[in-house]
Amino acid sequence: MSSSSTAPLAPESALLRVAPPPEESPLRRAELRLQELLAEIDALDTELDSLALELERFSRAYEDSLSASFEEVSRSERLLRRLRNLQDAASALTRLLEQPALPSADPRRPSERSAPPRTSARQSPEEPSKRATFDDEEDADTFDDEEPPEDDSPSEEELQAEREDEAVALKRLHRRLARLLHPDLAQSDEERTRLDALMARVNVAYEAGDRTTLELIAAKVGAGDTAPGHLTDDERLAHLERRIRILSTAVHSLRQQRESLRSTATARLHEEARRREAEGRDYLAETRAEMDEELQGLAQDARARMRQLERAARTLTSLRNKRMSTLAENVKGRKLRAFDPVQESPLVRQGVLRLERQRATPAARELARRLEDAVSQEPWQVALTLMAFFAEAAGRPPPGLDTTEAWAERYELLRELDMPEAPTYDQALTRLPRHLELGMRVMKKEVRFGLQLRDAELLAAVPLALQREDVAERGRSVLAVLGPQEQCKRCGEEVLLQHLLRTRGLDELNGMLCPLCAHVQKSYWLYSRSEGQEALLPHALRLGTLVEQGVRLAGTTLGFQLLPEERDTLTTAQLLQRFVDLYLQPYGVELAPAHLRLEQRGKALEPEALVTRGAITLKLAPEAGTSEKEVLELLRSRIERRFRPDASR
């Protein structure tokens, strides 16, 4: 066999078993463990700073995007709590009225229902959750990360010192030792030699980054050791173990901080946002859409409860009137004294029936000043206040304010016309100024629910505020949207009809007319107390939404009310025609129009002349064959006959 095909023999050393590396000394293990802890502290510090910054940015974006929605939801929930409380109180009052009516001088008032416990506000994304507790399950070891026993726990100063940057700590120690051991401080040659050696040892340790050596030398110098440069392994190990215990506590604390930060509500929301982002979705946009949907549901719930409260008010009205009628009956010739649970209930406040008799209190004057200030900054608050005032001043609310839905519709119309920045009606109900509330009031024999001034005495504030022109302008806008909605028979437009007295003086004929073309949709007489839109006529005249033109006939003034636009273009012939249409024709007084003329300051007015301001007098031509006084008396007798149809002619 050739040498090339023969495998060479392995060297004898290769056949020997490789010996294991020598076991590391406790000192070396301590040094390595210390390095691991320092590295972990640096990593945890970096991770905590990064996580805190990331959560802060997310929290800011969350707040910017959703805080307004959260506030709206909170307001809506508060409104619903109030409506639920009103429903509870109304139900309790209804049950009381359904009980048999008994005469009583001073019956015990029904106990108020306790308010439901307030629910906590929606948790803020910034609100920290409870800190989690941790149980380390690592095996006990010399360098275990568990917290050391209480009696060996490091102080806060020691923890802060160990958290110090390593390079900064080394430089601080080196400077301290240089001040203590510098050879220039020596008093003798022998002392200089010793300090030279020590300083050299210090410099070597500093260059090597040996913090342990520097700290031990510093400790010995502080203890008065004259040879601090001689350090044993046991001394080094003991110092390292002490530092390891301190750093283990610091690591444990940092881990807790990290887990606590991860367990906050903000971190959970952020994690959810990242998960959706990975799916190509936008968490903030989706949450905002969800909250908008929730707000719509809350608004619908509020509207439904308000309708239920309107029905509850009607039920209370019926039960109250029935109860009072029963108690008012004579029994054995003695009239029972009637106790009215509605009047005594804190749920219902007394309505004001005669506003002109109410004097303005200091609170009312203060509200008037607030309304004057708010009319330019928060016009919607003034509009709602005026609507509440007119609803109560009318006794029976006008068509535009008789239901919750009508309120919402007319407010939104005002907002569309000249309050584009105002909140919607549903939003406005959740942020009412403190002088307004949703509640019940009793008006004579009727209980009504709706938006009202919190105290009846505050109603006197509104006429005071209306004396200011910008508030009056807002009042004119509100009055214009309170009438019934109909299609005009002349111009064909869908309009809100305006009420006026077509004439007053001898007769009082009401009319509803189109505010666009002034066409009278209907005329009617009232045989009872004015309520609703008719009761607001004095305010319409005072604010100038209507004007009245007077004509004197034999010393008696006949009034004709018109829209301001009509009055500006009114001619003599048109004013005479109104007299003919409203007096002569209806009551069969035969006078030729040619025998009628109008005079002002003793001068006859031309038919096509515009009627100017000032007293106007109706005169008859001699050819009429009768006098103004005779015509006046004839009209009076025939108007009276309308009330007494059986009277002889």
Buried (B, 14 or more C-beta within 10 A) or exposed (E): EEEEEEEEEEEEEEEEEEEEEEEEEBBEBBBEBBEEBBEBBEEBBEBBEEBEEBBEEBBEBBBEBBEEBBEBBEBBBBBBBBBBBBBBBBEBBBEBBEEEBEEEEEEEEBEEEEEEEEEEEEEBBBEEEEEEEEEEEEEEEEBBBBBBEEEEEBEEEBBEBBBEEBEEBBEBBBEBBEEBBBBEEBEEEEEBEBBBBBBEBBEEBBEEEBBBBBBBBBEBBEEEEEEBBEBEEEBBBEBBBBBBBBBBBBBBBBBBBBBBBBBBBBBEBBEEBEEBEEEEEEBBEEBBEEBEEBBEEBBEBBBEBBBBBBEBBBBBBEBBBEBBEEBEEEEEEEEBEBBBBBEBBEBBBEBBEEBEEBEBBEBBBBBBEBBBEBBEEBBBBBBBBBBBBBBBBBBBBBBBBBBBEBBBBBBBBBBEEEBEEBBBBBBBBBBBBEBBBBBBBBBEEBBBBBBBBBBBBBBBBBBBBBEBEEBBBBBBBBBBBBBBBBEBEEEEEEBBBBBBBBBBBBBBBBBBBBBBBBBBBEBEEEEEEBBBBBBBBEBBBBBEBBBBBBBBBBEBBBBBBBBEEBBEEBBBBBBBBBBBEBBBEBBEBEBEEEBBBBBBEEEEBEBEEEBEEEEBBBBBEEEBEEEBEBBBEBBBEBBEBEEEEEEEE
